[in-house]
């Protein structure tokens, strides 16, 4: 069964950077399009970025130019480099296969807090 473990979150000042990591197991990672999502209390989980097995990426308008997602298929890892962070980026960040729904398995996520 799938297991997703996110890490790398923390408290950072506005303008700072963080790199999130996602360790995946139980899925055929190398052929799976992966997504990074985030959720704040009372709001729906939103897609932040996605990356295909071949490395093609798309980003939400709110993070375009600041966030970069990448992957290492040999290690079953996905990454989210977040630069120029803003307070509105504060959320719990999750990785999952692209298109995952609320009824699917989700990992515990990693908290990102952007505050001075």
KOLGU-4560 file (N, C-alpha, C; in nm, 3 decimals, padded with zeros to 5 digits):
<recs>
<n_xx: 00.085 n_yy: -00.119 n_zz: 00.000 ca_xx: 00.000 ca_yy: 00.000 ca_zz: 00.000 c_xx: 00.088 c_yy: 00.124 c_zz: 00.000 mol: A seq: 1 type: UNK>
<n_xx: 00.028 n_yy: 00.233 n_zz: -00.047 ca_xx: 00.105 ca_yy: 00.357 ca_zz: -00.061 c_xx: 00.142 c_yy: 00.413 c_zz: 00.075 mol: A seq: 2 type: UNK>
<n_xx: 00.259 n_yy: 00.470 n_zz: 00.080 ca_xx: 00.302 ca_yy: 00.546 ca_zz: 00.196 c_xx: 00.376 c_yy: 00.669 c_zz: 00.147 mol: A seq: 3 type: UNK>
<n_xx: 00.339 n_yy: 00.783 n_zz: 00.199 ca_xx: 00.399 ca_yy: 00.911 ca_zz: 00.161 c_xx: 00.441 c_yy: 00.982 c_zz: 00.288 mol: A seq: 4 type: UNK>
<n_xx: 00.566 n_yy: 01.022 n_zz: 00.293 ca_xx: 00.620 ca_yy: 01.089 ca_zz: 00.410 c_xx: 00.680 c_yy: 01.221 c_zz: 00.367 mol: A seq: 5 type: UNK>
<n_xx: 00.618 n_yy: 01.330 n_zz: 00.413 ca_xx: 00.665 ca_yy: 01.464 ca_zz: 00.381 c_xx: 00.753 c_yy: 01.515 c_zz: 00.495 mol: A seq: 6 type: UNK>
<n_xx: 00.853 n_yy: 01.594 n_zz: 00.459 ca_xx: 00.942 ca_yy: 01.652 ca_zz: 00.560 c_xx: 01.000 c_yy: 01.782 c_zz: 00.507 mol: A seq: 7 type: UNK>
<n_xx: 01.062 n_yy: 01.857 n_zz: 00.598 ca_xx: 01.132 ca_yy: 01.978 ca_zz: 00.558 c_xx: 01.061 c_yy: 02.107 c_zz: 00.593 mol: A seq: 8 type: UNK>
<n_xx: 00.941 n_yy: 02.098 n_zz: 00.647 ca_xx: 00.870 ca_yy: 02.219 ca_zz: 00.685 c_xx: 00.931 c_yy: 02.286 c_zz: 00.806 mol: A seq: 9 type: UNK>
<n_xx: 00.877 n_yy: 02.402 n_zz: 00.839 ca_xx: 00.926 ca_yy: 02.474 ca_zz: 00.956 c_xx: 00.879 c_yy: 02.617 c_zz: 00.956 mol: A seq: 10 type: UNK>
<n_xx: 00.940 n_yy: 02.695 n_zz: 01.044 ca_xx: 00.909 ca_yy: 02.836 ca_zz: 01.056 c_xx: 01.016 c_yy: 02.916 c_zz: 00.981 mol: A seq: 11 type: UNK>
<n_xx: 00.973 n_yy: 03.005 n_zz: 00.896 ca_xx: 01.067 ca_yy: 03.084 ca_zz: 00.818 c_xx: 01.013 c_yy: 03.226 c_zz: 00.806 mol: A seq: 12 type: UNK>
<n_xx: 01.103 n_yy: 03.322 n_zz: 00.797 ca_xx: 01.063 ca_yy: 03.461 ca_zz: 00.781 c_xx: 01.019 c_yy: 03.488 c_zz: 00.637 mol: A seq: 13 type: UNK>
<n_xx: 00.936 n_yy: 03.587 n_zz: 00.618 ca_xx: 00.899 ca_yy: 03.625 ca_zz: 00.480 c_xx: 01.024 c_yy: 03.653 c_zz: 00.398 mol: A seq: 14 type: UNK>
<n_xx: 01.019 n_yy: 03.604 n_zz: 00.275 ca_xx: 01.136 ca_yy: 03.616 ca_zz: 00.188 c_xx: 01.232 c_yy: 03.500 c_zz: 00.196 mol: A seq: 15 type: UNK>
<n_xx: 01.211 n_yy: 03.414 n_zz: 00.294 ca_xx: 01.301 ca_yy: 03.301 ca_zz: 00.313 c_xx: 01.269 c_yy: 03.183 c_zz: 00.222 mol: A seq: 16 type: UNK>
<n_xx: 01.343 n_yy: 03.075 n_zz: 00.243 ca_xx: 01.329 ca_yy: 02.956 ca_zz: 00.158 c_xx: 01.319 c_yy: 02.831 c_zz: 00.243 mol: A seq: 17 type: UNK>
<n_xx: 01.254 n_yy: 02.732 n_zz: 00.188 ca_xx: 01.248 ca_yy: 02.599 ca_zz: 00.245 c_xx: 01.248 c_yy: 02.498 c_zz: 00.132 mol: A seq: 18 type: UNK>
<n_xx: 01.298 n_yy: 02.380 n_zz: 00.162 ca_xx: 01.293 ca_yy: 02.270 ca_zz: 00.065 c_xx: 01.219 c_yy: 02.154 c_zz: 00.129 mol: A seq: 19 type: UNK>
<n_xx: 01.108 n_yy: 02.118 n_zz: 00.071 ca_xx: 01.030 ca_yy: 02.006 ca_zz: 00.120 c_xx: 01.069 c_yy: 01.879 c_zz: 00.045 mol: A seq: 20 type: UNK>
<n_xx: 01.062 n_yy: 01.768 n_zz: 00.116 ca_xx: 01.091 ca_yy: 01.638 ca_zz: 00.056 c_xx: 00.973 c_yy: 01.545 c_zz: 00.076 mol: A seq: 21 type: UNK>
<n_xx: 00.958 n_yy: 01.453 n_zz: -00.017 ca_xx: 00.851 ca_yy: 01.354 ca_zz: -00.010 c_xx: 00.911 c_yy: 01.219 c_zz: -00.044 mol: A seq: 22 type: UNK>
<n_xx: 00.902 n_yy: 01.127 n_zz: 00.050 ca_xx: 00.948 ca_yy: 00.990 ca_zz: 00.027 c_xx: 00.826 c_yy: 00.903 c_zz: -00.001 mol: A seq: 23 type: UNK>
<n_xx: 00.826 n_yy: 00.840 n_zz: -00.116 ca_xx: 00.710 ca_yy: 00.759 ca_zz: -00.157 c_xx: 00.746 c_yy: 00.612 c_zz: -00.161 mol: A seq: 24 type: UNK>
<n_xx: 00.653 n_yy: 00.530 n_zz: -00.120 ca_xx: 00.669 ca_yy: 00.384 ca_zz: -00.132 c_xx: 00.532 c_yy: 00.325 c_zz: -00.157 mol: A seq: 25 type: UNK>
<n_xx: 00.531 n_yy: 00.202 n_zz: -00.208 ca_xx: 00.404 ca_yy: 00.135 ca_zz: -00.233 c_xx: 00.335 c_yy: 00.179 c_zz: -00.360 mol: A seq: 26 type: UNK>
<n_xx: 00.400 n_yy: 00.262 n_zz: -00.440 ca_xx: 00.347 ca_yy: 00.302 ca_zz: -00.570 c_xx: 00.458 c_yy: 00.287 c_zz: -00.673 mol: A seq: 27 type: UNK>
<n_xx: 00.418 n_yy: 00.278 n_zz: -00.798 ca_xx: 00.520 ca_yy: 00.272 ca_zz: -00.904 c_xx: 00.560 c_yy: 00.415 c_zz: -00.932 mol: A seq: 28 type: UNK>
<n_xx: 00.649 n_yy: 00.466 n_zz: -00.849 ca_xx: 00.679 ca_yy: 00.608 ca_zz: -00.847 c_xx: 00.727 c_yy: 00.657 c_zz: -00.983 mol: A seq: 29 type: UNK>
<n_xx: 00.809 n_yy: 00.579 n_zz: -01.049 ca_xx: 00.876 ca_yy: 00.627 ca_zz: -01.170 c_xx: 00.780 c_yy: 00.661 c_zz: -01.282 mol: A seq: 30 type: UNK>
<n_xx: 00.658 n_yy: 00.607 n_zz: -01.279 ca_xx: 00.562 ca_yy: 00.637 ca_zz: -01.385 c_xx: 00.445 c_yy: 00.719 c_zz: -01.335 mol: A seq: 31 type: UNK>
<n_xx: 00.454 n_yy: 00.764 n_zz: -01.211 ca_xx: 00.343 ca_yy: 00.836 ca_zz: -01.149 c_xx: 00.366 c_yy: 00.985 c_zz: -01.153 mol: A seq: 32 type: UNK>
<n_xx: 00.269 n_yy: 01.059 n_zz: -01.205 ca_xx: 00.274 ca_yy: 01.204 ca_zz: -01.195 c_xx: 00.246 c_yy: 01.242 c_zz: -01.050 mol: A seq: 33 type: UNK>
<n_xx: 00.335 n_yy: 01.320 n_zz: -00.993 ca_xx: 00.324 ca_yy: 01.356 ca_zz: -00.852 c_xx: 00.283 c_yy: 01.502 c_zz: -00.837 mol: A seq: 34 type: UNK>
<n_xx: 00.213 n_yy: 01.530 n_zz: -00.730 ca_xx: 00.171 ca_yy: 01.666 ca_zz: -00.701 c_xx: 00.209 c_yy: 01.708 c_zz: -00.561 mol: A seq: 35 type: UNK>
<n_xx: 00.225 n_yy: 01.835 n_zz: -00.543 ca_xx: 00.239 ca_yy: 01.896 ca_zz: -00.411 c_xx: 00.112 c_yy: 01.977 c_zz: -00.388 mol: A seq: 36 type: UNK>
<n_xx: 00.056 n_yy: 01.962 n_zz: -00.270 ca_xx: -00.068 ca_yy: 02.027 ca_zz: -00.233 c_xx: -00.048 c_yy: 02.099 c_zz: -00.100 mol: A seq: 37 type: UNK>
<n_xx: -00.137 n_yy: 02.192 n_zz: -00.072 ca_xx: -00.134 ca_yy: 02.256 ca_zz: 00.059 c_xx: -00.275 c_yy: 02.282 c_zz: 00.108 mol: A seq: 38 type: UNK>
<n_xx: -00.287 n_yy: 02.292 n_zz: 00.239 ca_xx: -00.418 ca_yy: 02.313 ca_zz: 00.299 c_xx: -00.404 c_yy: 02.399 c_zz: 00.423 mol: A seq: 39 type: UNK>
<n_xx: -00.493 n_yy: 02.495 n_zz: 00.435 ca_xx: -00.504 ca_yy: 02.577 ca_zz: 00.556 c_xx: -00.638 c_yy: 02.547 c_zz: 00.621 mol: A seq: 40 type: UNK>
<n_xx: -00.648 n_yy: 02.572 n_zz: 00.751 ca_xx: -00.773 ca_yy: 02.538 ca_zz: 00.822 c_xx: -00.895 c_yy: 02.601 c_zz: 00.757 mol: A seq: 41 type: UNK>
<n_xx: -00.998 n_yy: 02.521 n_zz: 00.737 ca_xx: -01.123 ca_yy: 02.570 ca_zz: 00.681 c_xx: -01.126 c_yy: 02.583 c_zz: 00.531 mol: A seq: 42 type: UNK>
<n_xx: -01.014 n_yy: 02.549 n_zz: 00.467 ca_xx: -01.009 ca_yy: 02.561 ca_zz: 00.321 c_xx: -00.984 c_yy: 02.425 c_zz: 00.257 mol: A seq: 43 type: UNK>
<n_xx: -01.021 n_yy: 02.416 n_zz: 00.131 ca_xx: -00.997 ca_yy: 02.292 ca_zz: 00.058 c_xx: -00.848 c_yy: 02.279 c_zz: 00.027 mol: A seq: 44 type: UNK>
<n_xx: -00.805 n_yy: 02.155 n_zz: 00.018 ca_xx: -00.668 ca_yy: 02.130 ca_zz: -00.022 c_xx: -00.652 c_yy: 02.177 c_zz: -00.167 mol: A seq: 45 type: UNK>
<n_xx: -00.542 n_yy: 02.246 n_zz: -00.196 ca_xx: -00.520 ca_yy: 02.298 ca_zz: -00.330 c_xx: -00.389 c_yy: 02.244 c_zz: -00.388 mol: A seq: 46 type: UNK>
<n_xx: -00.390 n_yy: 02.227 n_zz: -00.518 ca_xx: -00.269 ca_yy: 02.182 ca_zz: -00.587 c_xx: -00.175 c_yy: 02.300 c_zz: -00.604 mol: A seq: 47 type: UNK>
<n_xx: -00.051 n_yy: 02.279 n_zz: -00.565 ca_xx: 00.051 ca_yy: 02.383 ca_zz: -00.576 c_xx: 00.137 c_yy: 02.360 c_zz: -00.699 mol: A seq: 48 type: UNK>
<n_xx: 00.174 n_yy: 02.235 n_zz: -00.722 ca_xx: 00.262 ca_yy: 02.202 ca_zz: -00.834 c_xx: 00.246 c_yy: 02.055 c_zz: -00.868 mol: A seq: 49 type: UNK>
<n_xx: 00.278 n_yy: 02.022 n_zz: -00.993 ca_xx: 00.279 ca_yy: 01.882 ca_zz: -01.028 c_xx: 00.394 c_yy: 01.857 c_zz: -01.124 mol: A seq: 50 type: UNK>
<n_xx: 00.444 n_yy: 01.734 n_zz: -01.121 ca_xx: 00.556 ca_yy: 01.697 ca_zz: -01.206 c_xx: 00.529 c_yy: 01.558 c_zz: -01.262 mol: A seq: 51 type: UNK>
<n_xx: 00.543 n_yy: 01.545 n_zz: -01.393 ca_xx: 00.522 ca_yy: 01.416 ca_zz: -01.457 c_xx: 00.645 c_yy: 01.327 c_zz: -01.437 mol: A seq: 52 type: UNK>
<n_xx: 00.631 n_yy: 01.203 n_zz: -01.478 ca_xx: 00.743 ca_yy: 01.110 ca_zz: -01.466 c_xx: 00.863 c_yy: 01.158 c_zz: -01.545 mol: A seq: 53 type: UNK>
<n_xx: 00.839 n_yy: 01.231 n_zz: -01.652 ca_xx: 00.948 ca_yy: 01.281 ca_zz: -01.734 c_xx: 01.000 c_yy: 01.417 c_zz: -01.693 mol: A seq: 54 type: UNK>
<n_xx: 00.940 n_yy: 01.476 n_zz: -01.590 ca_xx: 00.990 ca_yy: 01.602 ca_zz: -01.537 c_xx: 00.918 c_yy: 01.727 c_zz: -01.584 mol: A seq: 55 type: UNK>
<n_xx: 00.809 n_yy: 01.712 n_zz: -01.655 ca_xx: 00.731 ca_yy: 01.829 ca_zz: -01.697 c_xx: 00.652 c_yy: 01.882 c_zz: -01.578 mol: A seq: 56 type: UNK>
<n_xx: 00.655 n_yy: 02.014 n_zz: -01.561 ca_xx: 00.596 ca_yy: 02.074 ca_zz: -01.441 c_xx: 00.489 c_yy: 02.177 c_zz: -01.475 mol: A seq: 57 type: UNK>
<n_xx: 00.396 n_yy: 02.193 n_zz: -01.382 ca_xx: 00.304 ca_yy: 02.305 ca_zz: -01.384 c_xx: 00.291 c_yy: 02.356 c_zz: -01.241 mol: A seq: 58 type: UNK>
<n_xx: 00.254 n_yy: 02.483 n_zz: -01.229 ca_xx: 00.244 ca_yy: 02.548 ca_zz: -01.099 c_xx: 00.117 c_yy: 02.629 c_zz: -01.089 mol: A seq: 59 type: UNK>
<n_xx: 00.067 n_yy: 02.639 n_zz: -00.967 ca_xx: -00.042 ca_yy: 02.732 ca_zz: -00.941 c_xx: 00.008 c_yy: 02.874 c_zz: -00.963 mol: A seq: 60 type: UNK>
<n_xx: -00.079 n_yy: 02.961 n_zz: -01.008 ca_xx: -00.039 ca_yy: 03.099 ca_zz: -01.035 c_xx: 00.020 c_yy: 03.166 c_zz: -00.911 mol: A seq: 61 type: UNK>
<n_xx: -00.029 n_yy: 03.129 n_zz: -00.796 ca_xx: 00.014 ca_yy: 03.193 ca_zz: -00.671 c_xx: 00.159 c_yy: 03.162 c_zz: -00.635 mol: A seq: 62 type: UNK>
<n_xx: 00.216 n_yy: 03.056 n_zz: -00.693 ca_xx: 00.353 ca_yy: 03.018 ca_zz: -00.657 c_xx: 00.447 c_yy: 03.021 c_zz: -00.776 mol: A seq: 63 type: UNK>
<n_xx: 00.394 n_yy: 03.049 n_zz: -00.894 ca_xx: 00.475 ca_yy: 03.047 ca_zz: -01.015 c_xx: 00.590 c_yy: 03.145 c_zz: -01.003 mol: A seq: 64 type: UNK>
<n_xx: 00.709 n_yy: 03.098 n_zz: -01.039 ca_xx: 00.827 ca_yy: 03.182 ca_zz: -01.030 c_xx: 00.896 c_yy: 03.178 c_zz: -00.894 mol: A seq: 65 type: UNK>
<n_xx: 00.829 n_yy: 03.121 n_zz: -00.795 ca_xx: 00.889 ca_yy: 03.114 ca_zz: -00.660 c_xx: 00.914 c_yy: 02.969 c_zz: -00.617 mol: A seq: 66 type: UNK>
<n_xx: 00.830 n_yy: 02.879 n_zz: -00.659 ca_xx: 00.841 ca_yy: 02.738 ca_zz: -00.621 c_xx: 00.889 c_yy: 02.656 c_zz: -00.739 mol: A seq: 67 type: UNK>
<n_xx: 00.967 n_yy: 02.552 n_zz: -00.709 ca_xx: 01.014 ca_yy: 02.459 ca_zz: -00.811 c_xx: 01.001 c_yy: 02.317 c_zz: -00.758 mol: A seq: 68 type: UNK>
<n_xx: 00.937 n_yy: 02.232 n_zz: -00.834 ca_xx: 00.928 ca_yy: 02.092 ca_zz: -00.795 c_xx: 01.022 c_yy: 02.008 c_zz: -00.880 mol: A seq: 69 type: UNK>
<n_xx: 01.075 n_yy: 01.905 n_zz: -00.821 ca_xx: 01.165 ca_yy: 01.814 ca_zz: -00.891 c_xx: 01.144 c_yy: 01.674 c_zz: -00.835 mol: A seq: 70 type: UNK>
<n_xx: 01.211 n_yy: 01.578 n_zz: -00.895 ca_xx: 01.196 ca_yy: 01.441 ca_zz: -00.849 c_xx: 01.320 c_yy: 01.362 c_zz: -00.879 mol: A seq: 71 type: UNK>
<n_xx: 01.339 n_yy: 01.256 n_zz: -00.802 ca_xx: 01.447 ca_yy: 01.161 ca_zz: -00.824 c_xx: 01.381 c_yy: 01.024 c_zz: -00.830 mol: A seq: 72 type: UNK>
<n_xx: 01.361 n_yy: 00.974 n_zz: -00.951 ca_xx: 01.290 ca_yy: 00.847 ca_zz: -00.967 c_xx: 01.369 c_yy: 00.730 c_zz: -00.908 mol: A seq: 73 type: UNK>
<n_xx: 01.499 n_yy: 00.740 n_zz: -00.907 ca_xx: 01.582 ca_yy: 00.632 ca_zz: -00.853 c_xx: 01.564 c_yy: 00.618 c_zz: -00.703 mol: A seq: 74 type: UNK>
<n_xx: 01.531 n_yy: 00.729 n_zz: -00.638 ca_xx: 01.516 ca_yy: 00.729 ca_zz: -00.493 c_xx: 01.371 c_yy: 00.735 c_zz: -00.449 mol: A seq: 75 type: UNK>
<n_xx: 01.278 n_yy: 00.738 n_zz: -00.544 ca_xx: 01.135 ca_yy: 00.753 ca_zz: -00.511 c_xx: 01.111 c_yy: 00.878 c_zz: -00.426 mol: A seq: 76 type: UNK>
<n_xx: 01.172 n_yy: 00.988 n_zz: -00.466 ca_xx: 01.162 ca_yy: 01.112 ca_zz: -00.391 c_xx: 01.109 c_yy: 01.224 c_zz: -00.480 mol: A seq: 77 type: UNK>
<n_xx: 01.030 n_yy: 01.310 n_zz: -00.419 ca_xx: 00.985 ca_yy: 01.432 ca_zz: -00.484 c_xx: 01.022 c_yy: 01.548 c_zz: -00.394 mol: A seq: 78 type: UNK>
<n_xx: 01.046 n_yy: 01.665 n_zz: -00.454 ca_xx: 01.092 ca_yy: 01.781 ca_zz: -00.378 c_xx: 01.013 c_yy: 01.905 c_zz: -00.418 mol: A seq: 79 type: UNK>
<n_xx: 01.006 n_yy: 01.998 n_zz: -00.324 ca_xx: 00.946 ca_yy: 02.128 ca_zz: -00.353 c_xx: 01.037 c_yy: 02.234 c_zz: -00.294 mol: A seq: 80 type: UNK>
<n_xx: 01.106 n_yy: 02.305 n_zz: -00.379 ca_xx: 01.190 ca_yy: 02.418 ca_zz: -00.338 c_xx: 01.104 c_yy: 02.542 c_zz: -00.337 mol: A seq: 81 type: UNK>
<n_xx: 01.097 n_yy: 02.605 n_zz: -00.221 ca_xx: 01.011 ca_yy: 02.722 ca_zz: -00.205 c_xx: 01.097 c_yy: 02.843 c_zz: -00.170 mol: A seq: 82 type: UNK>
<n_xx: 01.097 n_yy: 02.941 n_zz: -00.257 ca_xx: 01.174 ca_yy: 03.063 ca_zz: -00.237 c_xx: 01.080 c_yy: 03.182 c_zz: -00.224 mol: A seq: 83 type: UNK>
<n_xx: 01.134 n_yy: 03.292 n_zz: -00.175 ca_xx: 01.056 ca_yy: 03.416 ca_zz: -00.161 c_xx: 00.922 c_yy: 03.389 c_zz: -00.092 mol: A seq: 84 type: UNK>
<n_xx: 00.928 n_yy: 03.318 n_zz: 00.017 ca_xx: 00.806 ca_yy: 03.277 ca_zz: 00.085 c_xx: 00.730 c_yy: 03.396 c_zz: 00.141 mol: A seq: 85 type: UNK>
<n_xx: 00.598 n_yy: 03.383 n_zz: 00.138 ca_xx: 00.507 ca_yy: 03.488 ca_zz: 00.185 c_xx: 00.421 c_yy: 03.432 c_zz: 00.299 mol: A seq: 86 type: UNK>
<n_xx: 00.369 n_yy: 03.517 n_zz: 00.383 ca_xx: 00.281 ca_yy: 03.468 ca_zz: 00.490 c_xx: 00.164 c_yy: 03.385 c_zz: 00.437 mol: A seq: 87 type: UNK>
<n_xx: 00.115 n_yy: 03.419 n_zz: 00.319 ca_xx: 00.002 ca_yy: 03.343 ca_zz: 00.264 c_xx: 00.041 c_yy: 03.204 c_zz: 00.215 mol: A seq: 88 type: UNK>
<n_xx: 00.169 n_yy: 03.172 n_zz: 00.218 ca_xx: 00.213 ca_yy: 03.036 ca_zz: 00.187 c_xx: 00.202 c_yy: 02.944 c_zz: 00.309 mol: A seq: 89 type: UNK>
<n_xx: 00.171 n_yy: 03.002 n_zz: 00.423 ca_xx: 00.157 ca_yy: 02.922 ca_zz: 00.544 c_xx: 00.047 c_yy: 02.818 c_zz: 00.526 mol: A seq: 90 type: UNK>
<n_xx: 00.081 n_yy: 02.692 n_zz: 00.549 ca_xx: -00.014 ca_yy: 02.583 ca_zz: 00.527 c_xx: 00.055 c_yy: 02.452 c_zz: 00.566 mol: A seq: 91 type: UNK>
<n_xx: -00.024 n_yy: 02.346 n_zz: 00.568 ca_xx: 00.032 ca_yy: 02.212 ca_zz: 00.573 c_xx: 00.048 c_yy: 02.165 c_zz: 00.429 mol: A seq: 92 type: UNK>
<n_xx: 00.167 n_yy: 02.119 n_zz: 00.396 ca_xx: 00.199 ca_yy: 02.077 ca_zz: 00.261 c_xx: 00.202 c_yy: 01.924 c_zz: 00.253 mol: A seq: 93 type: UNK>
<n_xx: 00.144 n_yy: 01.873 n_zz: 00.146 ca_xx: 00.135 ca_yy: 01.730 ca_zz: 00.123 c_xx: 00.185 c_yy: 01.696 c_zz: -00.017 mol: A seq: 94 type: UNK>
<n_xx: 00.237 n_yy: 01.577 n_zz: -00.032 ca_xx: 00.262 ca_yy: 01.525 ca_zz: -00.166 c_xx: 00.167 c_yy: 01.408 c_zz: -00.188 mol: A seq: 95 type: UNK>
<n_xx: 00.135 n_yy: 01.384 n_zz: -00.313 ca_xx: 00.051 ca_yy: 01.271 ca_zz: -00.347 c_xx: 00.053 c_yy: 01.258 c_zz: -00.499 mol: A seq: 96 type: UNK>
<n_xx: -00.004 n_yy: 01.151 n_zz: -00.549 ca_xx: -00.015 ca_yy: 01.140 ca_zz: -00.692 c_xx: -00.107 c_yy: 01.250 c_zz: -00.743 mol: A seq: 97 type: UNK>
<n_xx: -00.080 n_yy: 01.299 n_zz: -00.861 ca_xx: -00.160 ca_yy: 01.403 ca_zz: -00.921 c_xx: -00.302 c_yy: 01.353 c_zz: -00.940 mol: A seq: 98 type: UNK>
<n_xx: -00.399 n_yy: 01.432 n_zz: -00.897 ca_xx: -00.538 ca_yy: 01.391 ca_zz: -00.909 c_xx: -00.592 c_yy: 01.318 c_zz: -00.788 mol: A seq: 99 type: UNK>
<n_xx: -00.511 n_yy: 01.302 n_zz: -00.684 ca_xx: -00.560 ca_yy: 01.236 ca_zz: -00.564 c_xx: -00.677 c_yy: 01.313 c_zz: -00.505 mol: A seq: 100 type: UNK>
<n_xx: -00.776 n_yy: 01.240 n_zz: -00.457 ca_xx: -00.894 ca_yy: 01.302 ca_zz: -00.398 c_xx: -00.895 c_yy: 01.288 c_zz: -00.248 mol: A seq: 101 type: UNK>
<n_xx: -00.991 n_yy: 01.350 n_zz: -00.186 ca_xx: -00.998 ca_yy: 01.348 ca_zz: -00.040 c_xx: -01.021 c_yy: 01.207 c_zz: 00.014 mol: A seq: 102 type: UNK>
<n_xx: -01.074 n_yy: 01.121 n_zz: -00.066 ca_xx: -01.096 ca_yy: 00.984 ca_zz: -00.023 c_xx: -00.976 c_yy: 00.894 c_zz: -00.036 mol: A seq: 103 type: UNK>
<n_xx: -00.871 n_yy: 00.947 n_zz: -00.094 ca_xx: -00.747 ca_yy: 00.870 ca_zz: -00.111 c_xx: -00.660 c_yy: 00.880 c_zz: 00.013 mol: A seq: 104 type: UNK>
<n_xx: -00.559 n_yy: 00.795 n_zz: 00.017 ca_xx: -00.462 ca_yy: 00.801 ca_zz: 00.127 c_xx: -00.381 c_yy: 00.930 c_zz: 00.116 mol: A seq: 105 type: UNK>
<n_xx: -00.359 n_yy: 00.993 n_zz: 00.230 ca_xx: -00.272 ca_yy: 01.110 ca_zz: 00.239 c_xx: -00.176 c_yy: 01.090 c_zz: 00.356 mol: A seq: 106 type: UNK>
<n_xx: -00.054 n_yy: 01.137 n_zz: 00.339 ca_xx: 00.041 ca_yy: 01.133 ca_zz: 00.448 c_xx: 00.008 c_yy: 01.238 c_zz: 00.553 mol: A seq: 107 type: UNK>
<n_xx: 00.098 n_yy: 01.254 n_zz: 00.647 ca_xx: 00.072 ca_yy: 01.346 ca_zz: 00.759 c_xx: 00.097 c_yy: 01.491 c_zz: 00.721 mol: A seq: 108 type: UNK>
<n_xx: 00.168 n_yy: 01.514 n_zz: 00.612 ca_xx: 00.199 ca_yy: 01.650 ca_zz: 00.570 c_xx: 00.310 c_yy: 01.711 c_zz: 00.654 mol: A seq: 109 type: UNK>
<n_xx: 00.354 n_yy: 01.828 n_zz: 00.612 ca_xx: 00.457 ca_yy: 01.901 ca_zz: 00.685 c_xx: 00.414 c_yy: 02.047 c_zz: 00.694 mol: A seq: 110 type: UNK>
<n_xx: 00.422 n_yy: 02.102 n_zz: 00.814 ca_xx: 00.373 ca_yy: 02.238 ca_zz: 00.838 c_xx: 00.478 c_yy: 02.340 c_zz: 00.794 mol: A seq: 111 type: UNK>
<n_xx: 00.433 n_yy: 02.436 n_zz: 00.716 ca_xx: 00.515 ca_yy: 02.550 ca_zz: 00.676 c_xx: 00.450 c_yy: 02.676 c_zz: 00.733 mol: A seq: 112 type: UNK>
<n_xx: 00.527 n_yy: 02.749 n_zz: 00.811 ca_xx: 00.477 ca_yy: 02.873 ca_zz: 00.869 c_xx: 00.571 c_yy: 02.986 c_zz: 00.828 mol: A seq: 113 type: UNK>
<n_xx: 00.514 n_yy: 03.086 n_zz: 00.764 ca_xx: 00.591 ca_yy: 03.202 ca_zz: 00.718 c_xx: 00.547 c_yy: 03.322 c_zz: 00.802 mol: A seq: 114 type: UNK>
<n_xx: 00.636 n_yy: 03.365 n_zz: 00.888 ca_xx: 00.601 ca_yy: 03.472 ca_zz: 00.981 c_xx: 00.727 c_yy: 03.540 c_zz: 01.030 mol: A seq: 115 type: UNK>
<n_xx: 00.715 n_yy: 03.670 n_zz: 01.057 ca_xx: 00.827 ca_yy: 03.743 ca_zz: 01.116 c_xx: 00.814 c_yy: 03.744 c_zz: 01.268 mol: A seq: 116 type: UNK>
</recs>
